[in-house]
């Protein structure tokens, strides 16, 4: 457990985008599946739904019987890994994907006589910042903040606006990983003198949920690289040759860069 992991100012910033996702994107789903909450006594017990075939008809449904979908974003690689400029916001190309309990939907429609509908608010940047925060925390479980340059941190804190530059994913959805509520991994790529650190994040992994990556940070210097690799242990690390040619026909390794060396590093090192 991280004691006093962030100051009050940073906690106020992160609380806002966390609430955007928890309440605006996943609000009904969290009520439907009785997710943990600090204010369970204040929770609504029923949802009022309109019949899509007869909008004048309203149906009051207990949340326990309402199969609210959990909405995710499917996305391609982070802009940094695609060699895109930092100013190019790729979130407009993200697709919405809803996870639902098929059997519960059938029972709902039989019992209440209406087709399932859902309501949520589109919050792509808040969602990306949440994923970035999780990925940053994953790397900090093994490394100290001073061990690397935290590329994702300005996007988490809102100092930079385009979180799609450091957060991406895989268009291909992996099979459910039974028994796993989430999957977190640390990986990296680069050379013995400079590596980029990434985190892989998959929430609700026991379902057909998307897999995301976060460009967490980088470090330069052979000694620093070796020290970080030692601390990270079994980290998945790809050392890239000078003439590395990325595969453009596959997203199997969704966090590998599309171009090498990264324009990001060329710019930063000038």
C-alpha positions in Angstrom: 0.0 0.0 0.0 1.3 3.5 -0.9 0.9 5.8 2.1 0.2 9.4 1.1 0.9 8.5 -2.5 -0.1 12.0 -3.8 -0.4 15.5 -2.4 -3.8 17.1 -1.9 -3.5 19.2 -5.0 -2.7 16.2 -7.2 -5.4 14.1 -5.5 -8.0 16.8 -6.4 -6.9 16.7 -10.0 -7.0 12.9 -10.4 -10.3 12.6 -8.5 -12.1 14.6 -11.2 -11.2 12.4 -14.1 -11.7 9.2 -12.0 -15.2 10.4 -11.1 -15.9 11.1 -14.8 -15.2 7.5 -15.6 -16.8 6.0 -12.5 -19.9 8.0 -12.6 -20.4 9.3 -16.2 -19.1 6.4 -18.2 -19.6 3.4 -15.8 -22.2 4.9 -13.4 -25.2 2.6 -14.2 -22.9 -0.5 -14.6 -21.4 0.1 -11.2 -24.9 0.3 -9.7 -26.1 -2.7 -11.6 -23.3 -4.9 -10.4 -23.1 -3.4 -6.9 -19.5 -2.3 -7.3 -17.7 -1.1 -4.2 -18.5 2.4 -3.1 -17.9 4.7 -0.1 -21.5 5.9 -0.3 -23.5 2.8 -0.8 -26.3 4.1 1.4 -26.8 7.0 -1.0 -27.1 4.9 -4.1 -30.2 4.9 -6.2 -32.0 1.6 -6.2 -33.9 1.9 -9.5 -33.5 3.3 -13.0 -36.3 4.8 -15.1 -36.1 3.6 -18.7 -37.9 4.6 -21.9 -39.2 2.0 -24.3 -37.3 2.7 -27.5 -40.4 1.5 -29.5 -42.8 3.6 -27.4 -40.9 6.6 -25.9 -44.0 7.7 -23.9 -43.8 4.5 -21.9 -41.6 4.6 -18.9 -40.4 1.5 -17.0 -39.0 1.5 -13.4 -36.3 -1.2 -13.1 -34.3 -2.2 -10.1 -30.6 -1.8 -10.7 -30.1 -5.4 -9.7 -32.1 -6.5 -12.7 -30.7 -3.9 -15.1 -27.8 -5.4 -17.3 -26.1 -2.0 -17.8 -23.1 -2.4 -20.2 -19.6 -1.4 -19.2 -18.4 0.9 -21.9 -14.8 1.0 -23.0 -12.8 2.7 -25.8 -11.0 0.7 -28.4 -8.0 2.5 -29.9 -4.8 2.1 -31.9 -1.2 2.8 -30.7 -0.3 5.9 -28.7 0.5 8.8 -30.9 4.1 8.9 -29.7 4.6 5.3 -30.9 3.2 6.1 -34.3 5.6 9.0 -34.8 2.7 11.5 -34.7 3.1 15.1 -33.5 2.1 15.7 -30.0 -0.6 18.2 -31.2 -2.5 15.5 -33.1 -5.4 14.2 -31.0 -6.2 10.6 -32.1 -9.1 10.1 -29.7 -11.6 11.1 -32.4 -10.8 7.7 -34.1 -11.4 5.7 -30.9 -14.4 3.3 -31.0 -16.9 2.6 -28.2 -17.3 -1.0 -27.1 -19.8 -2.2 -24.5 -19.4 -5.4 -22.4 -22.7 -6.9 -21.4 -24.1 -10.0 -19.8 -26.0 -11.7 -22.6 -28.1 -14.0 -20.3 -29.0 -11.1 -18.1 -30.1 -9.1 -21.1 -32.4 -11.8 -22.3 -33.9 -12.1 -18.8 -34.3 -8.3 -18.5 -36.1 -8.1 -21.9 -38.4 -11.0 -21.1 -39.3 -9.6 -17.6 -39.8 -6.0 -18.5 -40.9 -6.2 -22.1 -38.5 -3.6 -23.5 -35.2 -3.7 -25.4 -32.1 -2.8 -23.4 -31.0 0.8 -23.6 -28.1 2.5 -21.9 -27.0 6.1 -21.1 -23.5 7.4 -20.5 -21.4 10.4 -21.2 -18.5 10.4 -23.6 -15.3 11.1 -21.6 -12.3 10.0 -23.8 -9.7 12.2 -22.2 -10.7 11.4 -18.7 -10.6 7.7 -19.6 -7.1 8.0 -21.1 -5.9 9.9 -18.0 -7.2 7.1 -15.8 -5.4 4.5 -17.8 -2.2 6.6 -17.7 -2.4 6.9 -13.9 -2.8 3.1 -13.5 0.2 2.5 -15.9 2.3 5.1 -14.1 1.5 3.4 -10.8 2.5 0.0 -12.2 6.0 1.2 -13.1 6.4 2.9 -9.7 5.8 -0.4 -8.0 9.4 -1.3 -9.1 11.2 2.0 -9.8 11.6 5.2 -7.9 10.4 8.4 -9.6 14.0 9.6 -9.9 14.9 6.5 -11.9 13.3 7.7 -15.1 11.7 10.7 -16.9 7.9 10.5 -16.4 6.6 11.3 -19.9 3.0 10.5 -19.0 2.8 12.6 -15.8 1.9 16.0 -17.5 -1.0 14.3 -19.2 -2.3 12.7 -15.9 -2.1 16.1 -14.2 -3.7 18.0 -17.1 -0.6 20.1 -17.8 -0.8 18.7 -21.3 -4.2 18.0 -23.0 -3.8 15.3 -25.6 -3.6 12.0 -23.6 -3.8 10.0 -26.8 -0.2 10.9 -27.4 0.9 8.5 -24.5 -2.1 6.2 -24.2 -3.1 3.6 -26.8 -4.4 0.1 -27.2 -5.0 -2.9 -29.4 -7.9 -3.0 -32.0 -7.9 -6.8 -31.5 -9.7 -7.9 -28.2 -8.0 -10.7 -26.3 -9.9 -13.7 -25.0 -11.2 -13.5 -21.4 -8.5 -14.4 -18.8 -10.6 -16.4 -16.4 -10.2 -15.5 -12.8 -8.3 -12.3 -13.4 -9.9 -9.0 -12.5 -7.2 -7.0 -14.1 -3.8 -7.5 -15.8 -0.8 -5.1 -15.3 2.6 -5.6 -16.9 5.7 -3.5 -17.4 7.6 -3.6 -20.7 10.2 -1.6 -22.6 12.0 -1.2 -25.9 15.1 0.7 -27.0 18.9 0.1 -26.9 21.3 -0.6 -24.1 21.8 3.2 -23.8 18.2 4.4 -24.0 14.9 2.7 -23.3 11.2 3.6 -23.3 9.2 2.2 -20.4 5.6 1.2 -21.0 2.8 -0.4 -18.9 0.1 -2.7 -20.2 -3.3 -2.3 -18.6 -6.3 -4.5 -19.0 -9.3 -3.9 -16.7 -12.0 -6.6 -16.2 -9.7 -9.1 -17.8 -12.0 -12.0 -17.1 -14.2 -10.5 -19.9 -13.5 -9.6 -23.5 -12.1 -6.2 -22.5 -9.6 -4.1 -24.5 -5.9 -4.0 -23.7 -4.2 -0.7 -23.3 -0.6 0.6 -23.1 0.8 3.7 -21.5 4.1 5.3 -22.5 5.2 5.9 -18.9 8.7 7.3 -19.3 12.2 6.9 -20.6 15.8 6.8 -19.3 19.1 7.5 -21.0 22.6 6.1 -20.1 23.9 2.6 -20.1 24.3 2.5 -16.3 20.8 3.8 -15.6 19.3 1.4 -18.2 21.0 -1.6 -16.6 20.0 -0.5 -13.1 16.3 -0.1 -14.1 16.3 -3.5 -15.9 17.7 -5.1 -12.7 15.0 -3.5 -10.6 12.2 -4.5 -13.0 13.2 -8.2 -13.0 11.3 -10.1 -15.6 10.2 -7.1 -17.6 9.5 -7.8 -21.3 12.2 -5.9 -23.0 12.8 -5.5 -26.8 16.3 -4.3 -27.8 15.9 -2.8 -31.2 18.7 -2.8 -33.9 19.7 0.3 -35.7 17.9 -0.9 -38.8 14.8 -2.1 -37.1 11.8 -2.1 -39.5 8.4 -2.3 -37.7 5.8 -4.6 -39.0 2.9 -2.7 -40.4 0.6 -5.6 -41.0 0.0 -6.7 -37.4 -1.0 -5.4 -34.0 0.3 -8.5 -32.2 2.7 -6.4 -30.2 0.5 -3.4 -29.9 3.0 -1.3 -27.9 6.0 -1.6 -30.3 6.8 1.7 -32.2 5.8 2.1 -35.8 9.0 4.1 -36.5 12.5 4.0 -35.3 14.3 5.9 -33.9 11.4 7.8 -32.4 10.9 11.4 -33.7 10.1 12.1 -30.0 13.7 11.3 -29.0 15.2 13.1 -31.9 13.3 16.3 -31.0 14.1 16.0 -27.3 17.8 15.4 -27.8 18.4 18.4 -30.2 
